[in-house]
Amino acid sequence: MKHVRFKTTRHHTHSRKFDSIFLNQYPLDTIPLWVADMDIEVDERILQGLHSYLNEKILGYNLEDPTYAQSIVDYLHRRHQCDIKPSWILTTPNVVSSINACLLALTQPNDAILVIEPVYMPFFKSVESTQRKVIFNSLRPSPSGYEMDFEDMESKIIEHKVKMVLFCSPHNPVGRVWRINELEQFLNLMKKYDVKIVSDEIHMDFIFEGHKHIPLLGLDDSVIMLMSASKTFNLASAHVSQIIVKDGRTRKKLMALYHQLGLFHHHELGLRATTIAYSQCDDYIDELCEVIESNVQLMEDLLKDSPFKVIPMEGTYLAWIDITRLNLTSTQCQKRFIHEAKVWLHDGSIFGPTGEGYVRVNIATSPEQLTEACQRLLMWVKEHTDESKSSQ
């Protein structure tokens, strides 16, 4: 591999993913496959650019270089056939703050906000923390893994007078890459009831062969799009993301909120990293997708004759696994996996009401690490089964 390099030991580096093992007093050799950052080094071209900046030896107040916004414009056109203008881009610290900003600036307390679950938990946590009302619409199991339940969605919109929907594309945690017909039906429904759409597309680069990410903004320019290089290029601590908004009045409301909070200076390291990533690193993205898709196949092969049912994945690096055959709750499984199998997965119940009976697995790690984790889980199942038999 030319650009993708694994780094699977990050203890004592202030890594939330790894050093939380010590903080929680979990077994020291626990394999962490929970929080969504990758065990993959940042592309060397980005690192070289950051070293060049640090060699200037002053970290003073910075200006947003026009090449930053232009790199995003060019990237969306080149990689996703989505055309925007630099003026549509608002820079924010991260996607979660962007979700909160949209809720605070564009809705009112007690407004009903539609959340399609199971989904990344800050979607509904942000709604609750801003004193809005969460309205859950649940994805429906299907041969492709999951599909949207438009009938229930429409009834919830009517019943609760929904003002905004928080949409996830590609979907975290179920791994769906939405088809054009699904997106068009979704857009038509939201337009029918004048529901504002905030679309989190942070995983848009993790798309597997035979699938294509279609930005909602490219189909309807009233959509508010959230994005960041942080997932694709493993830059979470750079704290730079974007809200893409065409409508000038909406943009002013969001800008006013960030200014109210004093968040109008952005991390120069993050701005430079984003600019380099989006302008120079397409080959890294292509190689990364091959690595992740290979890991999906590896995991499916290792777990195919076990109680772990891997839901079909079309994108992202987060696998959604059905564990109902273990006859334990998701929380019980997570605790036992950590303390007995020494594998840390995410408890599926935290992703919404229908997340119970599932775990989420971050597979953006080396094949060796993923193999070891799967083998530990399989050994745990064997031991657990033997215990059950002996107690009968």
KOLVO-988928 format. One record per residue (C-alpha): residue number from 1; residue in one letter; x, y, z. Coordinates in steps of 0.2 Angstrom, whole numbers, always signed. Layout:
[node NUM; 'A'; [X; Y; Z]] ...
***
This chain:
[node 1; 'M'; [+0; +0; +0]] [node 2; 'K'; [+7; +17; -5]] [node 3; 'H'; [-3; +29; +7]] [node 4; 'V'; [-13; +19; +20]] [node 5; 'R'; [-2; +14; +35]] [node 6; 'F'; [-9; +6; +50]] [node 7; 'K'; [-5; +12; +68]] [node 8; 'T'; [-13; +0; +80]] [node 9; 'T'; [-5; +4; +96]] [node 10; 'R'; [-8; +22; +103]] [node 11; 'H'; [-8; +20; +121]] [node 12; 'H'; [-2; +35; +131]] [node 13; 'T'; [-4; +47; +117]] [node 14; 'H'; [-20; +56; +124]] [node 15; 'S'; [-30; +45; +112]] [node 16; 'R'; [-48; +44; +118]] [node 17; 'K'; [-50; +27; +109]] [node 18; 'F'; [-35; +19; +117]] [node 19; 'D'; [-32; +28; +134]] [node 20; 'S'; [-50; +27; +139]] [node 21; 'I'; [-45; +8; +142]] [node 22; 'F'; [-34; +14; +157]] [node 23; 'L'; [-46; +27; +163]] [node 24; 'N'; [-60; +14; +163]] [node 25; 'Q'; [-49; +1; +171]] [node 26; 'Y'; [-53; -11; +157]] [node 27; 'P'; [-40; -25; +154]] [node 28; 'L'; [-24; -17; +147]] [node 29; 'D'; [-24; -28; +131]] [node 30; 'T'; [-42; -24; +126]] [node 31; 'I'; [-44; -21; +107]] [node 32; 'P'; [-53; -4; +105]] [node 33; 'L'; [-66; -5; +91]] [node 34; 'W'; [-78; +7; +97]] [node 35; 'V'; [-76; +26; +94]] [node 36; 'A'; [-75; +31; +76]] [node 37; 'D'; [-57; +36; +73]] [node 38; 'M'; [-46; +25; +62]] [node 39; 'D'; [-30; +15; +66]] [node 40; 'I'; [-23; +23; +51]] [node 41; 'E'; [-9; +36; +50]] [node 42; 'V'; [-13; +53; +42]] [node 43; 'D'; [-8; +54; +24]] [node 44; 'E'; [+11; +60; +23]] [node 45; 'R'; [+6; +75; +12]] [node 46; 'I'; [-5; +82; +25]] [node 47; 'L'; [+9; +79; +38]] [node 48; 'Q'; [+22; +88; +28]] [node 49; 'G'; [+10; +103; +25]] [node 50; 'L'; [+8; +104; +44]] [node 51; 'H'; [+26; +103; +47]] [node 52; 'S'; [+29; +117; +35]] [node 53; 'Y'; [+17; +128; +45]] [node 54; 'L'; [+24; +123; +62]] [node 55; 'N'; [+42; +128; +55]] [node 56; 'E'; [+35; +146; +53]] [node 57; 'K'; [+37; +145; +72]] [node 58; 'I'; [+22; +157; +76]] [node 59; 'L'; [+4; +151; +80]] [node 60; 'G'; [-4; +168; +78]] [node 61; 'Y'; [-21; +174; +73]] [node 62; 'N'; [-25; +167; +56]] [node 63; 'L'; [-35; +171; +41]] [node 64; 'E'; [-45; +159; +31]] [node 65; 'D'; [-35; +156; +14]] [node 66; 'P'; [-46; +156; -1]] [node 67; 'T'; [-38; +140; -7]] [node 68; 'Y'; [-47; +131; +8]] [node 69; 'A'; [-65; +135; +2]] [node 70; 'Q'; [-60; +132; -16]] [node 71; 'S'; [-52; +115; -12]] [node 72; 'I'; [-70; +110; -5]] [node 73; 'V'; [-79; +116; -20]] [node 74; 'D'; [-67; +107; -32]] [node 75; 'Y'; [-68; +91; -21]] [node 76; 'L'; [-87; +90; -21]] [node 77; 'H'; [-87; +93; -40]] [node 78; 'R'; [-73; +81; -44]] [node 79; 'R'; [-78; +67; -32]] [node 80; 'H'; [-97; +69; -30]] [node 81; 'Q'; [-103; +79; -45]] [node 82; 'C'; [-110; +92; -33]] [node 83; 'D'; [-108; +110; -37]] [node 84; 'I'; [-107; +123; -24]] [node 85; 'K'; [-100; +141; -22]] [node 86; 'P'; [-86; +146; -10]] [node 87; 'S'; [-98; +158; -2]] [node 88; 'W'; [-110; +144; +3]] [node 89; 'I'; [-97; +137; +15]] [node 90; 'L'; [-97; +141; +34]] [node 91; 'T'; [-83; +134; +44]] [node 92; 'T'; [-87; +126; +61]] [node 93; 'P'; [-77; +116; +74]] [node 94; 'N'; [-86; +99; +71]] [node 95; 'V'; [-102; +91; +64]] [node 96; 'V'; [-110; +90; +81]] [node 97; 'S'; [-108; +109; +84]] [node 98; 'S'; [-115; +111; +67]] [node 99; 'I'; [-131; +100; +71]] [node 100; 'N'; [-133; +110; +87]] [node 101; 'A'; [-131; +127; +77]] [node 102; 'C'; [-144; +122; +65]] [node 103; 'L'; [-156; +117; +79]] [node 104; 'L'; [-153; +133; +89]] [node 105; 'A'; [-153; +145; +74]] [node 106; 'L'; [-167; +138; +63]] [node 107; 'T'; [-180; +131; +75]] [node 108; 'Q'; [-188; +135; +91]] [node 109; 'P'; [-189; +127; +108]] [node 110; 'N'; [-202; +112; +109]] [node 111; 'D'; [-201; +111; +89]] [node 112; 'A'; [-203; +93; +84]] [node 113; 'I'; [-187; +87; +75]] [node 114; 'L'; [-187; +70; +66]] [node 115; 'V'; [-173; +58; +69]] [node 116; 'I'; [-171; +42; +58]] [node 117; 'E'; [-164; +29; +70]] [node 118; 'P'; [-154; +19; +74]] [node 119; 'V'; [-142; +33; +71]] [node 120; 'Y'; [-127; +42; +78]] [node 121; 'M'; [-132; +47; +95]] [node 122; 'P'; [-128; +66; +95]] [node 123; 'F'; [-143; +67; +83]] [node 124; 'F'; [-156; +65; +96]] [node 125; 'K'; [-145; +70; +111]] [node 126; 'S'; [-143; +87; +102]] [node 127; 'V'; [-161; +89; +100]] [node 128; 'E'; [-164; +85; +118]] [node 129; 'S'; [-150; +97; +124]] [node 130; 'T'; [-157; +111; +114]] [node 131; 'Q'; [-175; +109; +122]] [node 132; 'R'; [-182; +103; +105]] [node 133; 'K'; [-193; +87; +104]] [node 134; 'V'; [-186; +71; +97]] [node 135; 'I'; [-198; +62; +85]] [node 136; 'F'; [-191; +45; +81]] [node 137; 'N'; [-194; +36; +64]] [node 138; 'S'; [-186; +19; +63]] [node 139; 'L'; [-177; +11; +49]] [node 140; 'R'; [-185; -5; +43]] [node 141; 'P'; [-175; -21; +40]] [node 142; 'S'; [-174; -26; +22]] [node 143; 'P'; [-163; -38; +11]] [node 144; 'S'; [-151; -23; +8]] [node 145; 'G'; [-150; -21; +27]] [node 146; 'Y'; [-162; -7; +31]] [node 147; 'E'; [-174; +4; +21]] [node 148; 'M'; [-183; +20; +26]] [node 149; 'D'; [-201; +18; +32]] [node 150; 'F'; [-209; +33; +22]] [node 151; 'E'; [-227; +29; +28]] [node 152; 'D'; [-222; +30; +46]] [node 153; 'M'; [-211; +45; +42]] [node 154; 'E'; [-226; +54; +34]] [node 155; 'S'; [-238; +50; +49]] [node 156; 'K'; [-225; +56; +62]] [node 157; 'I'; [-223; +73; +52]] [node 158; 'I'; [-241; +76; +51]] [node 159; 'E'; [-245; +71; +69]] [node 160; 'H'; [-231; +81; +77]] [node 161; 'K'; [-230; +95; +65]] [node 162; 'V'; [-211; +91; +62]] [node 163; 'K'; [-200; +107; +58]] [node 164; 'M'; [-184; +99; +54]] [node 165; 'V'; [-176; +82; +50]] [node 166; 'L'; [-158; +76; +54]] [node 167; 'F'; [-153; +65; +40]] [node 168; 'C'; [-138; +54; +39]] [node 169; 'S'; [-130; +49; +22]] [node 170; 'P'; [-121; +37; +21]] [node 171; 'H'; [-130; +30; +36]] [node 172; 'N'; [-121; +28; +53]] [node 173; 'P'; [-122; +14; +60]] [node 174; 'V'; [-132; +3; +48]] [node 175; 'G'; [-120; +6; +33]] [node 176; 'R'; [-133; +11; +20]] [node 177; 'V'; [-128; +21; +4]] [node 178; 'W'; [-145; +28; -1]] [node 179; 'R'; [-151; +26; -19]] [node 180; 'I'; [-157; +40; -30]] [node 181; 'N'; [-175; +34; -29]] [node 182; 'E'; [-175; +34; -10]] [node 183; 'L'; [-167; +51; -9]] [node 184; 'E'; [-180; +58; -21]] [node 185; 'Q'; [-194; +51; -11]] [node 186; 'F'; [-187; +57; +5]] [node 187; 'L'; [-185; +75; -3]] [node 188; 'N'; [-202; +75; -10]] [node 189; 'L'; [-210; +71; +7]] [node 190; 'M'; [-200; +84; +16]] [node 191; 'K'; [-205; +97; +3]] [node 192; 'K'; [-223; +92; +4]] [node 193; 'Y'; [-223; +97; +23]] [node 194; 'D'; [-210; +111; +22]] [node 195; 'V'; [-198; +101; +33]] [node 196; 'K'; [-180; +109; +34]] [node 197; 'I'; [-167; +95; +30]] [node 198; 'V'; [-150; +95; +38]] [node 199; 'S'; [-140; +81; +30]] [node 200; 'D'; [-124; +74; +39]] [node 201; 'E'; [-113; +67; +25]] [node 202; 'I'; [-97; +65; +34]] [node 203; 'H'; [-95; +47; +29]] [node 204; 'M'; [-97; +51; +10]] [node 205; 'D'; [-80; +45; +5]] [node 206; 'F'; [-82; +27; +12]] [node 207; 'I'; [-92; +20; -3]] [node 208; 'F'; [-90; +2; -8]] [node 209; 'E'; [-90; -5; -26]] [node 210; 'G'; [-106; -5; -35]] [node 211; 'H'; [-113; +10; -24]] [node 212; 'K'; [-112; +29; -26]] [node 213; 'H'; [-115; +43; -14]] [node 214; 'I'; [-127; +56; -20]] [node 215; 'P'; [-126; +72; -10]] [node 216; 'L'; [-144; +78; -6]] [node 217; 'L'; [-138; +96; -9]] [node 218; 'G'; [-135; +91; -27]] [node 219; 'L'; [-153; +86; -29]] [node 220; 'D'; [-161; +100; -19]] [node 221; 'D'; [-151; +116; -15]] [node 222; 'S'; [-162; +120; +0]] [node 223; 'V'; [-154; +106; +9]] [node 224; 'I'; [-141; +111; +23]] [node 225; 'M'; [-126; +99; +21]] [node 226; 'L'; [-114; +95; +35]] [node 227; 'M'; [-97; +88; +30]] [node 228; 'S'; [-79; +87; +36]] [node 229; 'A'; [-62; +79; +31]] [node 230; 'S'; [-61; +72; +49]] [node 231; 'K'; [-67; +55; +45]] [node 232; 'T'; [-60; +51; +28]] [node 233; 'F'; [-42; +58; +33]] [node 234; 'N'; [-42; +54; +52]] [node 235; 'L'; [-42; +72; +57]] [node 236; 'A'; [-54; +73; +71]] [node 237; 'S'; [-43; +83; +83]] [node 238; 'A'; [-40; +96; +69]] [node 239; 'H'; [-58; +103; +73]] [node 240; 'V'; [-63; +109; +56]] [node 241; 'S'; [-79; +105; +48]] [node 242; 'Q'; [-92; +114; +36]] [node 243; 'I'; [-110; +119; +35]] [node 244; 'I'; [-114; +121; +16]] [node 245; 'V'; [-129; +133; +14]] [node 246; 'K'; [-135; +141; -2]] [node 247; 'D'; [-149; +152; +6]] [node 248; 'G'; [-141; +168; +12]] [node 249; 'R'; [-154; +172; +26]] [node 250; 'T'; [-151; +154; +33]] [node 251; 'R'; [-132; +157; +32]] [node 252; 'K'; [-133; +174; +41]] [node 253; 'K'; [-143; +166; +55]] [node 254; 'L'; [-130; +152; +57]] [node 255; 'M'; [-116; +164; +56]] [node 256; 'A'; [-124; +176; +69]] [node 257; 'L'; [-126; +161; +81]] [node 258; 'Y'; [-107; +156; +80]] [node 259; 'H'; [-102; +175; +82]] [node 260; 'Q'; [-113; +175; +97]] [node 261; 'L'; [-103; +161; +104]] [node 262; 'G'; [-86; +169; +99]] [node 263; 'L'; [-83; +155; +87]] [node 264; 'F'; [-76; +165; +72]] [node 265; 'H'; [-58; +160; +72]] [node 266; 'H'; [-54; +143; +65]] [node 267; 'H'; [-40; +131; +69]] [node 268; 'E'; [-26; +134; +56]] [node 269; 'L'; [-19; +117; +57]] [node 270; 'G'; [-36; +110; +53]] [node 271; 'L'; [-39; +123; +39]] [node 272; 'R'; [-22; +118; +31]] [node 273; 'A'; [-25; +99; +33]] [node 274; 'T'; [-42; +100; +25]] [node 275; 'T'; [-35; +110; +10]] [node 276; 'I'; [-21; +98; +7]] [node 277; 'A'; [-33; +83; +10]] [node 278; 'Y'; [-46; +89; -3]] [node 279; 'S'; [-34; +95; -16]] [node 280; 'Q'; [-20; +82; -16]] [node 281; 'C'; [-26; +65; -8]] [node 282; 'D'; [-39; +57; -20]] [node 283; 'D'; [-28; +42; -22]] [node 284; 'Y'; [-27; +40; -3]] [node 285; 'I'; [-47; +40; -3]] [node 286; 'D'; [-47; +26; -16]] [node 287; 'E'; [-34; +15; -7]] [node 288; 'L'; [-43; +18; +9]] [node 289; 'C'; [-60; +12; +2]] [node 290; 'E'; [-51; -4; -4]] [node 291; 'V'; [-44; -7; +13]] [node 292; 'I'; [-60; -5; +22]] [node 293; 'E'; [-70; -16; +10]] [node 294; 'S'; [-57; -29; +11]] [node 295; 'N'; [-59; -29; +30]] [node 296; 'V'; [-78; -30; +28]] [node 297; 'Q'; [-75; -46; +18]] [node 298; 'L'; [-63; -53; +31]] [node 299; 'M'; [-75; -50; +45]] [node 300; 'E'; [-90; -58; +36]] [node 301; 'D'; [-79; -73; +33]] [node 302; 'L'; [-73; -75; +51]] [node 303; 'L'; [-90; -73; +58]] [node 304; 'K'; [-101; -82; +45]] [node 305; 'D'; [-104; -97; +56]] [node 306; 'S'; [-107; -89; +72]] [node 307; 'P'; [-121; -80; +82]] [node 308; 'F'; [-114; -63; +75]] [node 309; 'K'; [-124; -58; +60]] [node 310; 'V'; [-116; -44; +50]] [node 311; 'I'; [-128; -32; +42]] [node 312; 'P'; [-124; -29; +24]] [node 313; 'M'; [-113; -14; +22]] [node 314; 'E'; [-113; -2; +7]] [node 315; 'G'; [-102; +11; +15]] [node 316; 'T'; [-94; +19; +31]] [node 317; 'Y'; [-81; +9; +41]] [node 318; 'L'; [-94; +5; +55]] [node 319; 'A'; [-101; -12; +55]] [node 320; 'W'; [-118; -15; +62]] [node 321; 'I'; [-119; -33; +70]] [node 322; 'D'; [-135; -42; +76]] [node 323; 'I'; [-131; -51; +92]] [node 324; 'T'; [-149; -56; +97]] [node 325; 'R'; [-144; -75; +96]] [node 326; 'L'; [-133; -72; +111]] [node 327; 'N'; [-149; -70; +122]] [node 328; 'L'; [-141; -55; +131]] [node 329; 'T'; [-144; -36; +130]] [node 330; 'S'; [-133; -25; +120]] [node 331; 'T'; [-126; -18; +136]] [node 332; 'Q'; [-123; -35; +144]] [node 333; 'C'; [-114; -40; +129]] [node 334; 'Q'; [-103; -25; +128]] [node 335; 'K'; [-98; -27; +146]] [node 336; 'R'; [-94; -45; +144]] [node 337; 'F'; [-85; -43; +128]] [node 338; 'I'; [-74; -30; +136]] [node 339; 'H'; [-70; -39; +153]] [node 340; 'E'; [-70; -57; +146]] [node 341; 'A'; [-66; -56; +127]] [node 342; 'K'; [-56; -40; +129]] [node 343; 'V'; [-64; -32; +114]] [node 344; 'W'; [-72; -15; +116]] [node 345; 'L'; [-87; -13; +104]] [node 346; 'H'; [-101; +0; +105]] [node 347; 'D'; [-117; -4; +113]] [node 348; 'G'; [-131; -4; +100]] [node 349; 'S'; [-144; +2; +112]] [node 350; 'I'; [-136; +20; +113]] [node 351; 'F'; [-141; +23; +94]] [node 352; 'G'; [-159; +23; +97]] [node 353; 'P'; [-174; +12; +102]] [node 354; 'T'; [-171; -1; +88]] [node 355; 'G'; [-153; -2; +92]] [node 356; 'E'; [-155; -15; +106]] [node 357; 'G'; [-149; -32; +101]] [node 358; 'Y'; [-135; -25; +90]] [node 359; 'V'; [-117; -19; +92]] [node 360; 'R'; [-107; -6; +81]] [node 361; 'V'; [-89; -11; +76]] [node 362; 'N'; [-76; +1; +70]] [node 363; 'I'; [-67; -10; +57]] [node 364; 'A'; [-55; +4; +51]] [node 365; 'T'; [-40; -6; +58]] [node 366; 'S'; [-27; -18; +52]] [node 367; 'P'; [-33; -35; +46]] [node 368; 'E'; [-22; -43; +59]] [node 369; 'Q'; [-30; -33; +73]] [node 370; 'L'; [-48; -36; +66]] [node 371; 'T'; [-44; -55; +65]] [node 372; 'E'; [-38; -55; +83]] [node 373; 'A'; [-54; -46; +89]] [node 374; 'C'; [-65; -58; +79]] [node 375; 'Q'; [-56; -73; +86]] [node 376; 'R'; [-58; -67; +103]] [node 377; 'L'; [-76; -65; +101]] [node 378; 'L'; [-78; -82; +94]] [node 379; 'M'; [-68; -90; +108]] [node 380; 'W'; [-79; -80; +120]] [node 381; 'V'; [-95; -88; +112]] [node 382; 'K'; [-88; -105; +113]] [node 383; 'E'; [-84; -103; +131]] [node 384; 'H'; [-101; -95; +134]] [node 385; 'T'; [-110; -109; +126]] [node 386; 'D'; [-100; -122; +135]] [node 387; 'E'; [-104; -113; +152]] [node 388; 'S'; [-123; -114; +147]] [node 389; 'K'; [-122; -132; +143]] [node 390; 'S'; [-113; -137; +159]] [node 391; 'S'; [-126; -127; +170]] [node 392; 'Q'; [-141; -137; +162]] 
***
